[in-house]
Amino acid sequence: MSDNMFNGSIPPQLFSLMHLETLNLGRNLIEGSISGSRMGDLKNLKTLSLESNFFNGEILVGNLADLTELSPGNNRFTGAVPSSLCHLKKLKRLDLHSNLFSVSIPSEIGNLSVISSLLPNDNDLVGEIPPSMQKMGQLEELDLEDNCLRGEIPTWLFDLIYLTDLKLGGNKLVWKNLTIVPKSNPSTLSLRSCSVSGHIPFCLSNFTNLFHLDLSEKNLIGSLPPWLNKTNLYELILSINFLSGSLFPLFQFELLQQLDLARNNFSGKLPDNIGKATLMRKLVLSGNDFSGPIPNSISNMSMLSIIDLSNNRFSGNEFPSFRALYLDLSFNKFCGGLPVTFYERIVVLLLSHNEFSGVLPPNLMNLSELACLDVHDDKITGEIPAFLSHMSTLQILNLRNNSFQGPIPNNLTNLTSLQILDLSDNDFSGKVPPGLGNLSGMIYPNSDASLLHLDKLVYNRWNIMSVFIVYPDLEVFWKNLMRDLPGQHLRLYTFLDLSNNQLNLKILNMSRNKLSGRILKTLGEMDNSESLDLSHNRLSGEIPQTFGKLSQLTDLQWSNNELTGSIPGGPQMDRLNDPNFYANNSGLCGMQIQVPCEKALPEPKPEESGSQGSWFSWVMIGIGFPVGFFSTVRSFYAIGYFDDAPKRGQRRHVRQGVRC
């Protein structure tokens, strides 16, 4: 019954199937506890799969003595891994991944003497790797990644002769014995973040069957060892180290499909033989010191789907033909016009922080599946071209800090999938198009159409491609600082930033949100404003006296807030004397509503930008609000009231992640 939309709890009638041997409820929406169920009545059960549901509590199935496979992974089980599981002597596969198990691994775990797959990864397990595991003579797959394990990596792990997949990354383990002569010959070895320093250990050369090697997040130094030439690696991950030297030997590997050397000390030009790795699918060289042009031979890598060359010193204005779905060339020194040698089905295109100039080329319109276009902090000029409004797949458009000019075209409202729009720090002029308030991707950011659908490539030992969704990371300007927004939560965000332009804002409607705090003085300095609606929010304090200077204001809505004090007077404010404009507030007074003020109240001191009670709490407008934007409100529109923007900067390297 897997892969349906079943919800609720397991129906009790199911437990009357006394002869049932296989029960698969995986990948549904079932919830509740197993500990109080009658699961133990299914005495003949051999296979039980509960993965990817919403089960919670403890797992009490220790009396199902015939179980050979138990898969409760990706649920909400808590507490310790039950020691009763260690009595299931016939168990061959135990998959506990992605739950909330804590405490240490049961010391009796070694009693599972015939087990071949043990997968308690992605939990909160603590303590050391139990010595009893060395009794698991049939173990083929051990995944302990992403827990809180400590202590030394035991040498006996490498004596398990059938072990083919060993994953220990994401813990605080220490690898001390670097002179091992292993009896096993794993094809997958992940030691990410496990403590080891110095050069890449020579003992790894004994693993002649390796196809996946992950030594990322360590303190490794030196160059790539010569013995790498003798391996048959499919995936090599050495990111976040201090490695340097030549990459020339790597691209001799015709089988190499994934190479991640991000955030090291490699420098110089890329080798011309890079194109020999014709099976390469993912190439990440970001955060190094590479320079010069991109070799033309990269065009021979016809299967290359993900390319990240950001944060280097690449230069030039000639580009090879890229076939990537994800291309990041940001934070380099490229110049000239924007390149147009992109794959027509590219999804993510990141070209920011270079020296690209000229106008946006019309060839961009041929990118029929482009979801993210980021060219911020370049030298692009001209007006926003009309063809941009026909790129209906765009979800992120970042043109920040260029030299765009002219009006913001109203036909941008055709981009119904647009969820993030940053046009700040340009020279746009004219009116703010009223249609920007109707961008459905911003009004309904959690719709099925929202953010990117690019797949990140990963391979298992059978060389079958698995996928992980890739989202762009964002940096947004919020409270005078750049703030990080992790990519895995981007479905929750909407941003609109029009600040630092020459725009005239006539109409501003932020009604029916959850805006709170005081009203910023500068809101009353938008001289061209004709209509302002901030009704049905949680605004408090006084209306700033600056509103008395607005000479074109003909419509003003403050109702249903928590405002107090005197309503400002002025030539236009005195004419806005409809009591409905100010209804349902805490204590307003003034001639407009015929409520006398007993005495003039001193104007409150402006709060610091970082204050929790400041107007900047409005910045959290939009996560899931049906009408509002999650607007990083730096200043409103023309004077800087909305800020967002995917900014690359020195971004973090996100594991399995999520990038842009």
C-alpha positions in Angstrom: 0.0 0.0 0.0 3.0 2.3 -0.5 3.1 5.5 -2.4 -0.5 6.6 -1.9 -2.1 9.4 0.1 -3.4 7.3 3.0 -3.7 9.3 6.2 -4.9 8.9 9.7 -3.7 5.9 11.8 -3.3 2.2 10.9 -6.8 0.7 10.9 -7.1 -2.1 13.6 -8.6 -4.5 11.1 -5.1 -4.7 9.5 -3.8 -6.5 12.6 -6.2 -9.4 12.1 -4.3 -10.6 9.0 -2.5 -13.3 11.0 -0.7 -14.9 8.0 0.6 -11.6 6.6 4.3 -11.8 5.8 4.9 -8.4 4.0 3.5 -5.1 5.0 4.5 -2.0 3.1 2.9 1.3 4.2 5.8 3.4 3.0 5.5 7.0 1.6 2.0 7.9 2.8 0.7 10.4 5.3 0.0 7.9 8.1 0.5 9.1 11.7 0.3 7.9 15.3 2.2 5.6 17.5 3.2 2.0 16.9 3.9 1.2 20.6 0.2 1.2 21.4 -0.9 -0.7 18.2 -1.3 -4.5 17.8 1.6 -4.8 15.4 2.9 -7.6 17.5 -0.1 -9.7 16.5 1.4 -10.2 13.0 3.6 -13.0 14.1 4.5 -14.2 10.6 5.6 -10.8 9.4 9.0 -10.9 7.7 9.1 -7.4 6.0 7.8 -4.3 7.6 8.2 -0.9 5.8 6.9 2.2 7.4 9.2 4.8 5.9 8.3 8.3 5.0 5.2 8.8 7.1 4.4 10.7 10.3 4.7 7.9 12.9 6.0 8.9 16.3 6.8 7.6 19.7 8.8 4.4 20.1 9.2 1.3 17.9 8.1 -1.7 19.8 8.2 -4.7 17.4 10.8 -6.8 19.2 8.5 -9.8 19.4 8.3 -10.2 15.6 11.0 -12.8 15.6 10.7 -13.6 11.9 11.4 -10.1 10.7 14.2 -9.9 8.1 13.6 -6.3 7.0 12.5 -3.4 9.1 12.3 0.1 7.6 10.8 2.8 9.8 13.0 5.5 8.3 12.0 9.1 7.7 9.4 9.4 10.4 9.2 11.1 13.9 10.3 8.3 16.1 12.0 9.5 19.3 14.0 8.3 22.3 16.6 5.5 22.2 16.9 2.9 19.6 15.0 0.1 21.4 17.3 -2.7 22.6 14.5 -5.1 21.8 15.4 -4.7 18.1 18.7 -6.4 18.9 16.9 -9.6 19.6 15.6 -9.9 16.0 18.2 -12.5 15.1 16.9 -12.9 11.5 17.1 -9.2 10.6 19.1 -8.5 7.5 18.1 -4.8 6.9 17.4 -2.2 9.5 16.7 1.3 8.2 16.2 4.0 10.9 17.3 7.0 9.0 15.9 10.5 9.4 14.2 10.2 12.7 14.7 11.8 16.1 16.5 8.9 17.8 18.9 10.0 20.5 21.0 8.4 23.2 23.7 6.0 22.2 23.5 3.0 19.8 22.6 -0.1 21.9 25.6 -2.0 23.0 23.8 -5.2 22.0 23.5 -4.2 18.4 26.2 -6.8 17.5 23.6 -9.5 18.2 22.2 -8.8 14.7 24.8 -11.3 13.4 23.2 -11.8 9.9 22.4 -8.2 9.2 23.7 -6.8 5.9 22.4 -3.2 6.0 22.4 -1.0 9.1 21.2 2.6 8.4 20.7 4.8 11.5 21.9 7.9 9.7 20.3 11.4 10.1 19.4 11.1 13.8 20.8 12.5 17.1 22.7 9.5 18.2 25.6 10.1 20.6 28.5 8.2 22.1 31.0 5.9 20.3 30.6 3.2 17.7 29.8 0.1 19.8 32.5 -2.6 19.7 29.9 -5.3 19.4 29.5 -4.3 15.7 32.6 -6.2 14.8 30.5 -9.4 15.3 28.4 -8.3 12.2 30.3 -10.5 9.9 27.7 -10.2 7.0 27.6 -6.4 7.1 27.7 -4.8 3.6 26.3 -1.4 4.2 26.8 0.8 7.3 25.6 4.4 7.3 26.1 6.4 10.5 26.3 9.8 8.8 24.9 13.0 10.4 24.6 12.0 14.0 26.5 13.2 17.0 28.9 10.3 17.4 32.3 10.9 19.0 35.4 9.0 19.6 37.9 7.2 17.4 37.0 5.4 14.2 37.7 1.8 15.1 40.2 -0.1 13.0 38.1 -3.2 13.0 35.5 -1.5 10.8 37.9 -2.1 7.9 38.2 -5.8 8.8 34.5 -6.5 7.9 35.3 -8.3 4.7 31.9 -7.9 3.0 31.6 -4.1 3.7 31.0 -2.2 0.5 29.4 1.0 1.7 30.8 2.8 4.8 29.5 6.3 5.6 30.7 8.0 8.8 30.5 11.7 7.8 28.8 14.5 9.7 29.9 13.2 13.1 32.7 14.2 15.4 34.7 11.1 14.9 38.5 11.1 14.8 40.5 9.0 12.4 43.9 8.3 14.1 45.1 5.0 12.6 46.2 6.0 9.1 48.3 3.0 8.5 45.6 0.4 8.2 45.8 -2.6 5.9 42.1 -3.2 5.3 40.5 -6.6 4.7 37.4 -4.9 3.2 37.4 -3.1 -0.1 34.5 -0.7 0.0 33.2 1.0 -3.1 31.7 3.9 -1.1 33.7 5.7 1.7 32.4 8.9 3.3 34.5 10.4 6.1 33.2 14.0 5.7 34.0 16.2 8.7 35.8 13.3 10.5 38.9 14.7 12.1 42.1 14.0 10.2 44.8 16.4 9.2 47.9 16.4 7.0 48.0 15.0 3.5 45.3 12.7 2.0 46.0 9.4 3.8 48.1 7.0 1.7 46.3 4.0 3.2 43.3 4.9 1.0 45.2 3.7 -2.0 44.5 0.1 -0.7 40.8 0.6 -1.5 41.1 -0.3 -5.1 37.3 -0.6 -5.7 36.4 2.9 -4.6 33.9 4.7 -6.8 32.8 7.3 -4.2 35.2 9.0 -1.9 34.2 11.9 0.4 37.0 13.6 2.4 35.4 17.0 2.7 35.4 19.4 5.7 38.8 18.4 7.1 42.1 20.1 7.4 43.8 18.3 4.5 46.8 20.0 2.9 49.2 19.4 0.0 48.5 18.3 -3.5 46.4 15.5 -5.0 48.4 12.2 -4.5 49.6 10.3 -7.5 47.8 7.1 -6.5 44.5 8.7 -7.4 45.5 8.0 -11.0 45.1 4.3 -10.4 41.6 4.4 -9.0 38.3 4.1 -10.8 36.5 6.9 -9.0 33.1 8.0 -10.1 32.7 10.6 -7.4 35.5 12.6 -5.6 34.5 15.1 -2.9 37.4 17.1 -1.3 35.6 20.4 -0.6 36.4 22.6 2.4 40.1 21.7 2.8 43.4 23.4 2.2 44.5 21.4 -0.9 46.5 23.0 -3.7 48.5 22.1 -6.8 47.6 20.7 -10.2 44.3 19.2 -11.3 45.8 17.7 -14.4 45.6 14.0 -13.3 42.0 14.2 -12.3 40.6 14.7 -15.8 42.4 11.6 -17.1 39.6 9.6 -15.4 37.2 8.9 -18.1 34.8 7.4 -15.5 34.7 10.5 -13.2 31.2 11.8 -13.0 31.2 14.1 -9.9 34.1 16.3 -8.8 33.7 18.7 -5.9 36.8 20.7 -4.9 35.0 23.8 -3.5 36.8 26.0 -1.0 40.4 24.9 -1.3 43.6 26.7 -2.4 43.8 25.5 -6.0 45.1 28.2 -8.3 46.2 28.8 -11.9 44.4 27.9 -15.1 42.2 24.9 -15.6 44.0 22.2 -17.5 43.2 21.9 -21.2 42.5 18.2 -20.8 39.4 18.9 -18.7 37.2 17.8 -21.6 38.5 14.2 -21.4 36.2 13.5 -18.5 33.3 13.1 -20.9 31.0 11.4 -18.4 31.2 14.3 -15.9 27.8 15.3 -14.6 28.7 17.6 -11.8 31.8 19.9 -11.5 32.2 22.2 -8.5 35.4 24.3 -8.3 34.0 27.3 -6.4 35.9 29.2 -3.7 39.5 28.7 -5.1 41.9 30.9 -6.9 41.6 29.7 -10.5 42.2 32.3 -13.2 42.3 32.8 -16.9 39.6 31.7 -19.4 37.5 28.6 -19.2 39.0 25.9 -21.5 37.0 25.3 -24.7 37.4 21.5 -24.2 34.7 21.8 -21.5 32.2 21.7 -24.4 33.1 18.0 -24.8 31.5 17.2 -21.5 28.1 16.8 -23.0 26.6 15.2 -19.9 27.7 18.0 -17.5 24.5 19.2 -15.7 25.8 21.2 -12.8 28.8 23.6 -13.1 29.9 25.9 -10.3 33.0 28.0 -11.0 32.0 30.9 -8.7 34.3 32.8 -6.3 37.5 32.5 -8.4 39.4 34.9 -10.7 38.3 33.5 -14.1 38.4 36.1 -16.8 37.8 36.8 -20.5 34.9 37.4 -22.7 34.8 34.2 -24.8 32.9 31.2 -23.5 32.6 27.6 -24.5 29.3 26.0 -25.2 27.7 24.9 -21.9 25.3 22.1 -21.6 24.5 22.6 -17.9 21.1 22.9 -16.2 22.8 24.7 -13.4 25.6 27.2 -14.2 27.2 29.5 -11.6 29.9 31.9 -12.9 29.4 34.5 -10.2 32.1 36.4 -8.4 34.7 36.2 -11.1 36.3 38.8 -13.5 34.4 38.0 -16.8 33.8 41.0 -19.0 32.1 42.0 -22.2 28.5 41.2 -23.1 26.6 38.4 -21.3 27.4 35.0 -22.9 24.7 33.3 -24.9 26.2 29.9 -25.2 23.8 28.3 -22.8 21.8 25.1 -23.0 18.2 25.9 -24.0 16.9 23.9 -21.0 19.1 25.6 -18.4 17.2 26.2 -15.1 19.6 28.2 -13.0 21.9 30.9 -14.4 24.1 32.9 -12.0 26.4 35.6 -13.5 26.5 38.2 -10.7 29.6 40.1 -9.5 31.5 40.1 -12.7 32.1 42.9 -15.2 29.5 42.0 -17.8 28.3 45.0 -19.7 25.9 46.0 -22.5 22.2 45.1 -22.6 20.4 41.8 -21.8 20.8 39.8 -25.0 17.6 38.7 -26.7 19.0 35.1 -26.9 17.9 34.8 -23.3 14.4 34.4 -24.6 15.4 31.0 -26.0 16.0 29.6 -22.5 12.6 28.0 -22.2 12.9 26.5 -18.7 15.0 29.2 -17.0 13.8 29.6 -13.4 16.5 31.7 -11.9 18.4 34.6 -13.6 20.9 36.5 -11.4 23.1 39.2 -12.9 23.3 41.5 -9.8 26.4 43.7 -9.3 27.5 43.7 -13.0 27.5 46.6 -15.4 24.4 45.9 -17.5 22.7 48.9 -19.1 19.6 49.8 -21.0 15.9 49.3 -20.2 14.3 46.0 -19.2 13.7 44.4 -22.6 10.2 43.4 -23.6 11.2 39.8 -24.2 11.8 39.3 -20.5 8.1 39.4 -19.8 7.6 36.3 -22.0 10.0 34.2 -19.9 7.1 32.7 -18.0 9.2 30.1 -16.1 11.2 32.8 -14.2 10.8 32.5 -10.4 13.9 34.5 -9.4 15.0 37.6 -11.2 17.8 39.6 -9.7 19.0 42.7 -11.6 20.3 44.6 -8.5 23.1 47.1 -8.7 23.5 47.6 -12.4 22.8 50.6 -14.7 19.3 49.8 -15.9 17.2 52.8 -16.6 13.8 53.8 -18.0 10.5 52.7 -16.6 9.7 49.4 -15.0 7.5 47.7 -17.6 4.0 46.8 -16.5 4.2 43.6 -18.5 6.5 42.1 -15.9 3.2 41.1 -14.3 3.0 38.4 -17.0 5.7 36.5 -15.0 3.1 34.7 -12.9 5.7 32.3 -11.4 7.9 35.2 -10.2 8.5 34.9 -6.5 11.6 37.0 -6.0 12.2 40.3 -7.8 15.1 42.6 -7.0 15.5 45.8 -9.1 17.2 47.8 -6.5 20.2 50.1 -7.0 19.6 51.0 -10.6 18.3 54.1 -12.3 14.7 53.2 -13.0 12.3 56.1 -13.2 8.6 56.8 -13.6 5.8 55.2 -11.7 5.8 51.9 -9.9 3.6 49.7 -12.1 0.4 48.9 -10.1 0.3 45.4 -11.6 3.3 44.4 -9.5 0.8 43.8 -6.7 -0.8 41.1 -8.7 2.2 38.8 -9.1 0.5 35.5 -8.2 3.9 33.8 -7.4 4.3 36.3 -4.6 0.7 36.1 -3.4 0.7 32.3 -3.3 4.4 31.3 -2.7 3.5 27.8 -1.6 1.8 26.8 -4.8 2.9 23.7 -6.7 4.5 26.0 -9.2 7.0 27.5 -6.8 10.6 27.3 -6.7 13.1 25.4 -8.7 12.8 21.9 -10.0 16.5 21.2 -10.8 17.7 17.9 -9.7 21.1 17.4 -8.1 22.9 14.2 -9.3 23.9 11.5 -6.9 24.8 7.9 -7.7 24.5 4.7 -5.8 26.7 1.6 -6.1 24.7 0.4 -9.1 25.4 3.7 -10.8 21.7 4.5 -10.8 21.0 8.2 -10.6 19.2 9.5 -7.6 18.0 13.0 -7.2 17.9 15.8 -4.6 16.0 19.0 -5.2 18.3 22.0 -5.5 17.2 25.4 -4.3 19.0 28.7 -4.5 20.4 30.2 -1.4 19.7 33.9 -0.9 21.3 36.8 0.9 18.9 39.7 1.6 19.5 43.2 2.9 17.7 43.4 6.2 18.2 45.9 9.0 21.3 47.3 7.2 23.0 43.9 7.0 23.1 41.1 4.5 21.3 38.1 6.0 21.4 34.5 4.8 18.3 32.6 3.9 18.9 28.9 3.6 17.9 27.5 0.2 15.8 24.6 1.6 13.2 27.0 2.9 12.8 29.1 -0.3 9.3 27.9 -0.9 8.3 30.1 2.0 9.9 33.4 0.8 8.7 36.2 -1.4 10.7 39.4 -2.0 10.2 42.6 -3.8 12.9 45.3 -3.7 12.7 48.5 -5.8 14.9 50.6 -3.5 17.5 53.2 -4.6 16.0 54.1 -7.9 14.3 57.3 -9.2 10.7 55.9 -8.9 7.6 57.8 -8.1 5.3 55.9 -5.8 1.7 57.0 -6.2 -0.2 54.1 -4.5 0.9 51.9 -1.6 -1.4 49.2 -0.3 -0.1 47.0 2.5 -3.4 46.4 4.2 -4.5 43.1 5.8 -1.1 41.8 6.8 0.5 41.4 10.1 2.6 44.6 10.1 3.6 45.6 13.7 5.6 48.2 15.5 5.8 51.9 14.9 5.5 53.8 11.6 8.8 55.0 10.2 9.0 58.8 9.7 10.3 58.5 6.2 7.0 56.9 5.1 5.6 60.4 5.3 8.3 61.8 3.1 7.1 60.2 -0.1 6.1 63.5 -1.7 4.3 62.0 -4.7 2.1 59.6 -2.8 -1.6 59.9 -3.6 -3.0 56.8 -1.8 -1.8 54.9 1.2 -3.6 51.9 2.8 -2.1 50.3 5.9 -5.4 49.3 7.5 -6.1 46.0 9.2 -2.6 45.5 10.7 -1.0 45.7 14.1 0.7 49.1 13.9 1.1 51.0 17.2 2.3 54.3 18.5 1.7 57.7 16.9 1.3 58.7 13.2 4.5 60.6 12.4 4.0 64.4 11.9 5.8 64.1 8.5 2.5 63.0 7.0 1.3 66.6 7.4 3.7 67.6 4.6 2.2 65.3 1.9 0.6 67.6 -0.6 -0.9 65.1 -3.1 -2.4 62.6 -0.7 -6.1 62.0 -1.5 -6.8 58.7 0.1 -5.5 57.4 3.5 -6.6 54.3 5.4 -5.3 53.7 9.0 -8.3 51.8 10.4 -8.1 48.6 12.5 -4.6 49.1 14.0 -3.4 50.1 17.5 -2.5 53.7 16.8 -2.6 56.4 19.4 -2.0 60.1 19.8 -2.7 63.1 17.6 -3.5 62.8 13.9 -1.1 65.1 12.0 -2.5 68.3 10.5 -1.7 69.8 7.2 -3.3 71.1 3.9 -4.1 67.6 2.7 -4.4 65.8 6.1 -7.0 68.2 7.2 -9.2 67.3 4.2 -9.0 63.6 5.0 -11.7 63.8 7.7 -13.7 60.7 7.1 -13.8 58.9 10.5 -13.8 55.6 8.7 -10.2 56.3 7.7 -9.1 56.0 11.4 -11.7 53.6 12.9 -10.9 50.9 15.4 -7.6 52.2 16.8 -6.5 52.5 20.4 -6.6 56.2 21.1 -6.4 58.6 18.1 -7.5 62.2 18.4 -7.7 65.2 16.2 -10.0 67.4 14.2 -10.3 64.9 11.4 -12.3 62.6 13.7 -13.7 65.4 15.9 -12.0 64.0 19.0 -10.1 66.7 20.8 -6.6 66.0 22.1 -6.1 67.0 25.7 -2.5 68.0 25.2 0.2 67.9 22.7 2.2 64.7 23.1 5.9 64.7 22.6 7.0 63.0 19.4 8.5 59.6 20.3 12.2 59.1 19.8 13.0 57.0 16.7 13.9 53.5 17.6 17.2 51.9 16.6 17.1 49.9 13.4 17.8 46.7 15.3 15.0 47.2 17.9 12.5 44.4 18.1 9.7 46.9 18.4 10.7 49.0 15.4 8.9 49.3 12.2 11.3 46.7 10.8 9.3 43.9 12.3 7.3 44.5 9.2 10.0 42.6 7.4 8.5 39.3 8.3 5.3 40.2 6.4 5.1 37.4 4.1 5.8 33.8 5.2 2.5 32.2 4.2 0.3 35.4 4.4 -2.4 35.1 1.8 -2.0 38.7 0.4 1.3 40.0 1.7 4.9 39.7 0.6 7.5 38.4 2.9 9.1 41.7 2.2 12.5 42.6 3.6 11.3 46.1 4.1 14.4 48.3 4.0 12.4 51.3 2.8 9.2 51.3 0.8 9.6 51.1 -2.9 11.1 54.4 -4.1 12.8 55.3 -0.8 14.0 51.8 -0.1 11.2 49.9 1.5 11.5 46.4 0.2 14.7 44.5 -0.1 15.6 41.1 -1.1 17.9 39.5 -3.5 19.7 36.4 -4.2 23.2 37.5 -3.4 26.1 35.1 -3.7 28.9 36.7 -1.7 30.9 34.3 0.3 28.1 31.9 0.6 28.2 28.7 2.5 28.7 25.3 0.9 25.5 23.5 1.7 25.7 19.8 2.1 23.6 17.8 -0.4 22.2 21.0 -0.7 20.8 23.4 -1.9 22.6 26.0 -3.9 22.2 29.0 -6.1 
